[in-house]
Amino acid sequence: MWTHRSPAVVLGQAQRSLRKLIEQRIDGRVELLEREAGGGAVLTGPWMVSASVILPHGHPLLGDSLVGCYRWLGQLHAAALAEFGVPARALPAQSLPLANAGIDARTVTWACFGGLSPWEVVDAGFRKLVGLAQRRRQAGVLLVAGTLVGATDWRLLCDVMGYPQDEDILRRRTASCEELAGRTIEPEAFASALARLIGNSLAAND
């Protein structure tokens, strides 16, 4: 489990070739990192709780498909959010067309939170709360998740990535846990609850 004291832009694996260009835009304002998992750029910061889980190939929680392996993790995030009064659910693949029709039809492909994938966590209006990604290696599967506990500085991310026109779209396509709960949620408290649920699930499927 991870909480973040200061903002950082985390590039997906396919975005590494953009690093030098992005470094020029950042000009020392935020840290620039890279991750092994795929997907678009993520802006971490005090508003986010991150989780990483490594499982061996064949583990029962991974299911039988690339997207199916997200199901248990998305559902556990929704369960953890429910403990804090946040109404949310993991999005089944068959609900993606309805979800995209219910919000801004344009996706932001360069940002993790600019689109929806199966089993990511959304509110009743299909606004994204939890993003998921994975990295598969010979030794096993790395699953990563990021939860928007508080309000995110989308302007900073769009400016750094060179897409200032996408700020409003990201705001429409996302929500924060605090917004939905109507109160402050401490990232450390949510991280602790999520770690407990993940630990219980891993123990039950060991």
HELIX and SHEET records of a PDB file:
HELIX    1   1 GLN A   13  LEU A   18  5                                   6    
HELIX    2   2 ARG A   19  ILE A   26  1                                   8    
HELIX    3   3 PRO A   60  LEU A   62  5                                   3    
HELIX    4   4 GLY A   68  TYR A   70  5                                   3    
HELIX    5   5 ARG A   71  ALA A   82  1                                  12    
HELIX    6   6 ALA A   93  SER A   95  5                                   3    
HELIX    7   7 LEU A   96  GLY A  102  1                                   7    
HELIX    8   8 CYS A  112  GLY A  114  5                                   3    
HELIX    9   9 TRP A  154  MET A  161  1                                   8    
HELIX   10  10 PRO A  164  ASP A  166  5                                   3    
HELIX   11  11 GLU A  167  ARG A  173  1                                   7    
HELIX   12  12 CYS A  177  ALA A  181  1                                   5    
HELIX   13  13 PRO A  187  ALA A  204  1                                  18    
SHEET    1   A 6 TRP A   2  THR A   3  0                                        
SHEET    2   A 6 MET A  48  LEU A  55 -1                                        
SHEET    3   A 6 GLY A 140  LEU A 148 -1                                        
SHEET    4   A 6 LYS A 128  ARG A 137 -1                                        
SHEET    5   A 6 VAL A 121  VAL A 122 -1                                        
SHEET    6   A 6 ARG A  89  ALA A  90 -1                                        
SHEET    1   B 3 GLU A  31  GLU A  34  0                                        
SHEET    2   B 3 ALA A   8  LEU A  11  1                                        
SHEET    3   B 3 VAL A  42  THR A  44 -1                                        
END                                                                             
